Amino acid sequence: MSGSRLRMILLACVLTMLACDRAKDTAQGQTPQVPAPANAPAPALTLQPDNGPPPAFDGERAMQYAKEIVKFGPRPLGSGNHKKVEEYLDSRLKGDQVEDDVFTAETPEGKFPVHNIIAKYPGTKDGIVVVASHYDTNYPLRGTSYVGANDGASSSALLLELANQLRGKPHDGYSVWLVWDDAEEAIKPDTDIPFMDDSLYGINHVAEKWQADGTLKKIKAFLLADMIGDADLNIDRDLNSTSWLEDVVGESAKRLGYQSHFFARNNQVSDDHLPFMKRGVPCADLIDFSYGYNNVFWHTPQDTIDKLSPKSLEIVGSVVLETVHIVDKMDPLPPK
C-alpha cells in the first residue's frame, strides 16, 4: 500500500470519528460549536506590545449625549423627532469637517429623505478607519412606541464622544471617519419583507458611493457600534465580521482589562457592516445582542435610558480607540 493511500485512509477514519462525536454531543442535548464562515479562519495575529497610556474616553459625557438624544423621543425615518436628532448631531459637530450625504430612498412605504452624517478627522498615514452607528429608531411595532436608548442612542452618543477625543489633535495614524448612518431600521417591521430588503438604506448608499469614487480602496478597517450601552455589557464575537479585526478588538479589550465583557458568545449578526463586508473591507461589529434576558428590551418600550451605564460606554469607547491605535501600527495589514 502506498504512503499517500495510507494517509487518505487514516484521514477518513479521523473524520468519521469526529462526525460520531458530534452526533453524540447533539444527541445528548449539547450544542455543537457554531462553524465560522469562510472568512473567519486565519492565523493568529502577532501584535507588538504597547506600553503607552490607555486611551481617554469620557463615559459620563457620552451618557449625557445619550440622554439628550432619547429626550427627542421615537425618531423613525421621516418624523419630526428624526429631524431634530439630525440637527442635534450637526450642532455637536459644528466646526468639524462634516459631509452631509443626503438622498431619497425607495422603500416599501414610499420615498423617504435619508441623511448620513460623516465627520472626518485627518491622520498622518494614507488610509481611513471608519467607525459607524445608526441614529434612527425602528417604526412602531404592533402599535408600540420606543425611544431606542440602547438601539441607536447609545452608539450615536459614543461617536459624539469619539469626536471629542479626535477633534483638534494630530492623529499619528490613519484618518478616522465617524459615520452616523440613517435609515438602518426596517420601514415596515410588521411584515414578511426580509430585513436586508427593507433596511440599511443609509449605509448601503455610503458603501455604493465610496466604491464609485474610489474611497473604498482607502478604508483599512470598518468598526460598527450597535447596542453597546447595556449596563450588563457582553459584546458578542460576530462571525459575520472579519476574523483578524475581531481578534484586534479582543486584544484591545484584553490590554485595557475589559476582556470579561467581550466574546463570551459567538453570533452571526446582520448589521450595518454587511455592505462593506461584501465589498471586501475588513469589518468588526461591536454589539451586545442579548439586551436584557432573551432580548426582551430590543425593539420594545423597555429600551429606556435607565438600562444603560456610563461605564459600558467608557469600556466600548476605550476599546474602539485602542483598536484604532493597534490598526495604525499594523504594517502590513492582514489580507482582506
MORAJO-V69447 format. One record per residue. N is the residue number from 0. PHI is phi in whole degrees, -180 to 180 (999 if undefined). NEAR is the number of other ideal C-beta (glycine too) atoms within 8 Angstrom. Layout:
n=N phi=PHI near=NEAR
n=N phi=PHI near=NEAR
This chain:
n=0 phi=999 near=3
n=1 phi=-71 near=5
n=2 phi=-64 near=5
n=3 phi=-67 near=6
n=4 phi=-68 near=8
n=5 phi=-61 near=9
n=6 phi=-63 near=8
n=7 phi=-65 near=8
n=8 phi=-65 near=8
n=9 phi=-62 near=8
n=10 phi=-62 near=8
n=11 phi=-63 near=8
n=12 phi=-64 near=8
n=13 phi=-62 near=8
n=14 phi=-63 near=8
n=15 phi=-65 near=8
n=16 phi=-63 near=8
n=17 phi=-63 near=8
n=18 phi=-63 near=8
n=19 phi=-65 near=8
n=20 phi=-61 near=8
n=21 phi=-66 near=9
n=22 phi=-62 near=8
n=23 phi=-64 near=8
n=24 phi=-58 near=10
n=25 phi=-65 near=9
n=26 phi=-65 near=6
n=27 phi=-84 near=6
n=28 phi=88 near=4
n=29 phi=-84 near=6
n=30 phi=-92 near=4
n=31 phi=-62 near=7
n=32 phi=-61 near=4
n=33 phi=-68 near=7
n=34 phi=-69 near=4
n=35 phi=-79 near=7
n=36 phi=-68 near=8
n=37 phi=-61 near=4
n=38 phi=-82 near=6
n=39 phi=-80 near=8
n=40 phi=-61 near=5
n=41 phi=-159 near=8
n=42 phi=-64 near=3
n=43 phi=-62 near=5
n=44 phi=-78 near=9
n=45 phi=-109 near=3
n=46 phi=-111 near=8
n=47 phi=-72 near=4
n=48 phi=-66 near=4
n=49 phi=-132 near=8
n=50 phi=-103 near=3
n=51 phi=-75 near=4
n=52 phi=-68 near=3
n=53 phi=-67 near=6
n=54 phi=-66 near=11
n=55 phi=-93 near=6
n=56 phi=-153 near=13
n=57 phi=-95 near=9
n=58 phi=-66 near=15
n=59 phi=-66 near=7
n=60 phi=-68 near=9
n=61 phi=-62 near=17
n=62 phi=-63 near=14
n=63 phi=-64 near=9
n=64 phi=-61 near=13
n=65 phi=-62 near=17
n=66 phi=-62 near=9
n=67 phi=-67 near=9
n=68 phi=-68 near=14
n=69 phi=-64 near=13
n=70 phi=-61 near=6
n=71 phi=-71 near=10
n=72 phi=87 near=7
n=73 phi=-58 near=11
n=74 phi=-138 near=14
n=75 phi=-69 near=12
n=76 phi=-54 near=13
n=77 phi=88 near=6
n=78 phi=-87 near=9
n=79 phi=-64 near=5
n=80 phi=-66 near=10
n=81 phi=-60 near=12
n=82 phi=-63 near=8
n=83 phi=-64 near=10
n=84 phi=-69 near=13
n=85 phi=-53 near=10
n=86 phi=-65 near=8
n=87 phi=-63 near=11
n=88 phi=-62 near=13
n=89 phi=-61 near=11
n=90 phi=-66 near=7
n=91 phi=-75 near=9
n=92 phi=-106 near=12
n=93 phi=-59 near=6
n=94 phi=95 near=3
n=95 phi=-85 near=10
n=96 phi=-80 near=7
n=97 phi=-121 near=10
n=98 phi=-110 near=8
n=99 phi=-100 near=9
n=100 phi=-99 near=12
n=101 phi=-115 near=7
n=102 phi=-156 near=7
n=103 phi=-110 near=7
n=104 phi=-98 near=13
n=105 phi=-90 near=4
n=106 phi=-124 near=12
n=107 phi=-61 near=7
n=108 phi=-103 near=6
n=109 phi=112 near=4
n=110 phi=-90 near=7
n=111 phi=-134 near=13
n=112 phi=-75 near=9
n=113 phi=-122 near=14
n=114 phi=-133 near=10
n=115 phi=-88 near=15
n=116 phi=-115 near=16
n=117 phi=-124 near=13
n=118 phi=-106 near=12
n=119 phi=-117 near=12
n=120 phi=-124 near=14
n=121 phi=-71 near=6
n=122 phi=-123 near=12
n=123 phi=-93 near=6
n=124 phi=-101 near=8
n=125 phi=-82 near=4
n=126 phi=155 near=10
n=127 phi=-136 near=11
n=128 phi=-110 near=17
n=129 phi=-103 near=13
n=130 phi=-122 near=15
n=131 phi=-129 near=16
n=132 phi=-156 near=16
n=133 phi=-87 near=17
n=134 phi=-122 near=14
n=135 phi=-84 near=13
n=136 phi=-112 near=11
n=137 phi=-67 near=13
n=138 phi=-71 near=10
n=139 phi=-54 near=10
n=140 phi=-100 near=9
n=141 phi=52 near=5
n=142 phi=82 near=4
n=143 phi=-83 near=8
n=144 phi=-143 near=6
n=145 phi=-149 near=13
n=146 phi=-100 near=12
n=147 phi=58 near=13
n=148 phi=-63 near=14
n=149 phi=-86 near=16
n=150 phi=-87 near=14
n=151 phi=126 near=16
n=152 phi=-72 near=16
n=153 phi=-63 near=17
n=154 phi=-74 near=14
n=155 phi=-65 near=17
n=156 phi=-66 near=16
n=157 phi=-57 near=17
n=158 phi=-66 near=14
n=159 phi=-63 near=13
n=160 phi=-73 near=16
n=161 phi=-60 near=15
n=162 phi=-60 near=14
n=163 phi=-62 near=9
n=164 phi=-77 near=11
n=165 phi=-94 near=10
n=166 phi=-67 near=8
n=167 phi=72 near=2
n=168 phi=-116 near=6
n=169 phi=-63 near=4
n=170 phi=-102 near=12
n=171 phi=-83 near=6
n=172 phi=173 near=12
n=173 phi=-70 near=14
n=174 phi=-61 near=12
n=175 phi=-116 near=15
n=176 phi=-113 near=12
n=177 phi=-100 near=15
n=178 phi=-122 near=13
n=179 phi=-93 near=14
n=180 phi=-89 near=14
n=181 phi=-108 near=14
n=182 phi=56 near=16
n=183 phi=-79 near=13
n=184 phi=-78 near=14
n=185 phi=-68 near=10
n=186 phi=-80 near=13
n=187 phi=-125 near=11
n=188 phi=-71 near=10
n=189 phi=-96 near=5
n=190 phi=-123 near=7
n=191 phi=-93 near=3
n=192 phi=-67 near=9
n=193 phi=-56 near=6
n=194 phi=-53 near=8
n=195 phi=-68 near=8
n=196 phi=-93 near=6
n=197 phi=-142 near=12
n=198 phi=-170 near=11
n=199 phi=58 near=11
n=200 phi=-62 near=13
n=201 phi=-67 near=16
n=202 phi=-72 near=16
n=203 phi=-61 near=9
n=204 phi=-65 near=13
n=205 phi=-61 near=14
n=206 phi=-63 near=12
n=207 phi=-64 near=9
n=208 phi=-64 near=10
n=209 phi=-72 near=11
n=210 phi=-68 near=9
n=211 phi=-69 near=6
n=212 phi=-96 near=6
n=213 phi=91 near=7
n=214 phi=-62 near=10
n=215 phi=-55 near=11
n=216 phi=-66 near=5
n=217 phi=-90 near=9
n=218 phi=-82 near=14
n=219 phi=-87 near=10
n=220 phi=-160 near=15
n=221 phi=-124 near=13
n=222 phi=-110 near=16
n=223 phi=-109 near=15
n=224 phi=-112 near=14
n=225 phi=-154 near=13
n=226 phi=57 near=13
n=227 phi=-116 near=17
n=228 phi=-101 near=19
n=229 phi=-51 near=16
n=230 phi=-61 near=9
n=231 phi=-97 near=4
n=232 phi=-79 near=13
n=233 phi=-144 near=11
n=234 phi=-76 near=14
n=235 phi=-76 near=13
n=236 phi=-90 near=11
n=237 phi=-90 near=13
n=238 phi=-79 near=11
n=239 phi=-93 near=12
n=240 phi=-105 near=12
n=241 phi=-80 near=11
n=242 phi=-58 near=11
n=243 phi=-66 near=10
n=244 phi=-75 near=15
n=245 phi=-63 near=13
n=246 phi=-61 near=11
n=247 phi=-66 near=15
n=248 phi=-59 near=15
n=249 phi=-63 near=12
n=250 phi=-65 near=11
n=251 phi=-62 near=14
n=252 phi=-61 near=15
n=253 phi=-65 near=9
n=254 phi=-63 near=8
n=255 phi=-94 near=12
n=256 phi=81 near=5
n=257 phi=-110 near=11
n=258 phi=-63 near=9
n=259 phi=-68 near=4
n=260 phi=-97 near=10
n=261 phi=-130 near=13
n=262 phi=68 near=11
n=263 phi=-72 near=4
n=264 phi=-125 near=8
n=265 phi=-98 near=8
n=266 phi=-150 near=10
n=267 phi=-125 near=9
n=268 phi=-108 near=10
n=269 phi=-90 near=7
n=270 phi=-150 near=11
n=271 phi=-61 near=14
n=272 phi=-79 near=14
n=273 phi=-62 near=11
n=274 phi=-60 near=13
n=275 phi=-84 near=14
n=276 phi=-58 near=13
n=277 phi=-71 near=6
n=278 phi=-100 near=9
n=279 phi=86 near=5
n=280 phi=-86 near=11
n=281 phi=-62 near=12
n=282 phi=-132 near=14
n=283 phi=-140 near=17
n=284 phi=-102 near=13
n=285 phi=-95 near=13
n=286 phi=-146 near=15
n=287 phi=-104 near=11
n=288 phi=-76 near=10
n=289 phi=-90 near=10
n=290 phi=-91 near=13
n=291 phi=81 near=11
n=292 phi=-61 near=4
n=293 phi=57 near=5
n=294 phi=62 near=8
n=295 phi=-69 near=8
n=296 phi=-97 near=10
n=297 phi=-76 near=12
n=298 phi=58 near=8
n=299 phi=-135 near=9
n=300 phi=-63 near=7
n=301 phi=-81 near=9
n=302 phi=-81 near=15
n=303 phi=-119 near=9
n=304 phi=-64 near=10
n=305 phi=-69 near=4
n=306 phi=-86 near=14
n=307 phi=-98 near=15
n=308 phi=-139 near=11
n=309 phi=-59 near=10
n=310 phi=-66 near=9
n=311 phi=-62 near=16
n=312 phi=-63 near=20
n=313 phi=-63 near=12
n=314 phi=-61 near=14
n=315 phi=-68 near=15
n=316 phi=-62 near=15
n=317 phi=-66 near=13
n=318 phi=-67 near=15
n=319 phi=-62 near=15
n=320 phi=-64 near=13
n=321 phi=-68 near=13
n=322 phi=-63 near=15
n=323 phi=-60 near=15
n=324 phi=-62 near=13
n=325 phi=-66 near=13
n=326 phi=-61 near=15
n=327 phi=-55 near=12
n=328 phi=-92 near=9
n=329 phi=-83 near=10
n=330 phi=-148 near=4
n=331 phi=-85 near=4
n=332 phi=-74 near=8
n=333 phi=-61 near=9
n=334 phi=-59 near=2
n=335 phi=-70 near=6
